[in-house]
Amino acid sequence: MPISKPADLTDQVAIVTGAARGIGQACAVALAGAGADVVVADVLPGDETVAKVRELGRRAIFLATDVTSRAAVEALMQRAIAEFGRIDILVNNAGTLGRVGIEDTTDAIWDRDLNTTLRGSFYCIQAVLPHMKERGSGKIVNISSISGKIGGVASRAAGSDRGRSGPAYAAAKGGLLALTKWVAKDVGRHGIYVNAVAPSGVESDMTRGFDYGVENYPIARMGQPEDIAQAVVFLASQASNYITGAILDVNGGIV
Ligand SMILES: NC(=O)c1ccc[n+]([C@@H]2O[C@H](COP(=O)([O-])OP(=O)(O)OC[C@H]3O[C@@H](n4cnc5c(N)ncnc54)[C@H](O)[C@@H]3O)[C@@H](O)[C@H]2O)c1
């Protein structure tokens, strides 16, 4: 088993789900900055992310993918391998966030948030593992949330006096932490690492218009997508070769 060494992803291939914008886009760019080629997977067009990766001199393709579809995820893995010949890194970042309370959580909201975060990550992990096992290496990084650790993060919409990320989101992100640990225990002997990042409020389309009260955080600012992306690079690289099944808190010190 290889020991840890400085992060260098030269010529490695990463798949990032939900990479058309926000944290996923920042992950794609940061991984490319460390030398990786990137497959951008999203339901939204990924052209902007592809252009940003190519500006760094790395290869990138966009594959339109709904991670809630098993068939779409299997096609994603097959096409990524056909295009680049290998997959070294999988970042499960696609996610949706319902902010309504338990009484107002409909089946549709429950299914959407559980399906994107938890089922989507399950499908992607299941589809990539045979390839990673065959190669005897791989790094999987799951984007969870402090919601999944503490049961929802306080965030107020303008004009409202309280609010919180919803129960479906918290359950999905908490489930993803358990899945991370379960799979990590299963695949370590194959040279495959599985870790999670748990961010707090990060500036993106998901959080626009909401106040996270970050003046009370030890690091008193909103997180930026780049803050999360650099943690992902660490967990995706050889710099973390004795870390698996871990949850890396990237939250300005609030938890
Ligand atoms: N922004 C935050 O404060 C914050 C905090 C903790 C965790 N997170 C997590 O980070 C991840 C990225 O969030 P973001 O803030 O960049 O939000 P975002 O809404 O900007 O990005 C989410 C991306 O996921 C994609 N996506 C949604 N459903 C999908 C599906 N079924 N298949 C494929 N792609 C899909 C969207 O199209 C979008 O590009 C999410 O998992 C989110 O839960 C965000």
PDBQT file of the ligand as one rigid body, heavy atoms in Angstrom, charges set to zero:
ROOT
HETATM    1  N1  LIG A 301     -23.504  25.506  -0.895  1.00  0.00    +0.000 N 
HETATM    2  C1  LIG A 301     -23.480  25.040   0.330  1.00  0.00    +0.000 C 
HETATM    3  O1  LIG A 301     -23.617  25.790   1.313  1.00  0.00    +0.000 OA
HETATM    4  C2  LIG A 301     -23.274  23.586   0.592  1.00  0.00    +0.000 A 
HETATM    5  C3  LIG A 301     -23.004  23.166   1.894  1.00  0.00    +0.000 A 
HETATM    6  C4  LIG A 301     -22.818  21.822   2.162  1.00  0.00    +0.000 A 
HETATM    7  C5  LIG A 301     -22.884  20.915   1.133  1.00  0.00    +0.000 A 
HETATM    8  N2  LIG A 301     -23.151  21.334  -0.130  1.00  0.00    +0.000 N 
HETATM    9  C6  LIG A 301     -23.241  20.343  -1.185  1.00  0.00    +0.000 C 
HETATM   10  O2  LIG A 301     -22.312  20.624  -2.205  1.00  0.00    +0.000 OA
HETATM   11  C7  LIG A 301     -22.806  20.104  -3.444  1.00  0.00    +0.000 C 
HETATM   12  C8  LIG A 301     -22.755  21.201  -4.488  1.00  0.00    +0.000 C 
HETATM   13  O3  LIG A 301     -23.620  22.243  -4.100  1.00  0.00    +0.000 OA
HETATM   14  P1  LIG A 301     -23.540  23.742  -4.648  1.00  0.00    +0.000 P 
HETATM   15  O4  LIG A 301     -23.589  24.630  -3.472  1.00  0.00    +0.000 OA
HETATM   16  O5  LIG A 301     -22.456  23.869  -5.638  1.00  0.00    +0.000 OA
HETATM   17  O6  LIG A 301     -24.984  23.831  -5.335  1.00  0.00    +0.000 OA
HETATM   18  P2  LIG A 301     -25.440  24.022  -6.839  1.00  0.00    +0.000 P 
HETATM   19  O7  LIG A 301     -26.910  23.910  -6.812  1.00  0.00    +0.000 OA
HETATM   20  O8  LIG A 301     -24.823  25.227  -7.412  1.00  0.00    +0.000 OA
HETATM   21  O9  LIG A 301     -24.803  22.763  -7.592  1.00  0.00    +0.000 OA
HETATM   22  C9  LIG A 301     -25.393  21.497  -7.597  1.00  0.00    +0.000 C 
HETATM   23  C10 LIG A 301     -25.116  20.874  -8.946  1.00  0.00    +0.000 C 
HETATM   24  O10 LIG A 301     -25.653  19.546  -8.935  1.00  0.00    +0.000 OA
HETATM   25  C11 LIG A 301     -26.336  19.360 -10.157  1.00  0.00    +0.000 C 
HETATM   26  N3  LIG A 301     -27.365  18.323 -10.024  1.00  0.00    +0.000 N 
HETATM   27  C12 LIG A 301     -28.525  18.384  -9.312  1.00  0.00    +0.000 A 
HETATM   28  N4  LIG A 301     -29.226  17.267  -9.473  1.00  0.00    +0.000 NA
HETATM   29  C13 LIG A 301     -28.500  16.469 -10.295  1.00  0.00    +0.000 A 
HETATM   30  C14 LIG A 301     -28.710  15.177 -10.857  1.00  0.00    +0.000 A 
HETATM   31  N5  LIG A 301     -29.815  14.465 -10.587  1.00  0.00    +0.000 N 
HETATM   32  N6  LIG A 301     -27.757  14.656 -11.667  1.00  0.00    +0.000 NA
HETATM   33  C15 LIG A 301     -26.634  15.364 -11.941  1.00  0.00    +0.000 A 
HETATM   34  N7  LIG A 301     -26.392  16.592 -11.468  1.00  0.00    +0.000 NA
HETATM   35  C16 LIG A 301     -27.323  17.134 -10.654  1.00  0.00    +0.000 A 
HETATM   36  C17 LIG A 301     -26.943  20.714 -10.462  1.00  0.00    +0.000 C 
HETATM   37  O11 LIG A 301     -27.336  20.817 -11.825  1.00  0.00    +0.000 OA
HETATM   38  C18 LIG A 301     -25.806  21.641 -10.083  1.00  0.00    +0.000 C 
HETATM   39  O12 LIG A 301     -24.910  21.854 -11.142  1.00  0.00    +0.000 OA
HETATM   40  C19 LIG A 301     -24.205  19.585  -3.151  1.00  0.00    +0.000 C 
HETATM   41  O13 LIG A 301     -24.163  18.193  -2.918  1.00  0.00    +0.000 OA
HETATM   42  C20 LIG A 301     -24.572  20.307  -1.883  1.00  0.00    +0.000 C 
HETATM   43  O14 LIG A 301     -25.544  19.629  -1.136  1.00  0.00    +0.000 OA
HETATM   44  C21 LIG A 301     -23.336  22.648  -0.416  1.00  0.00    +0.000 A 
ENDROOT
TORSDOF 0
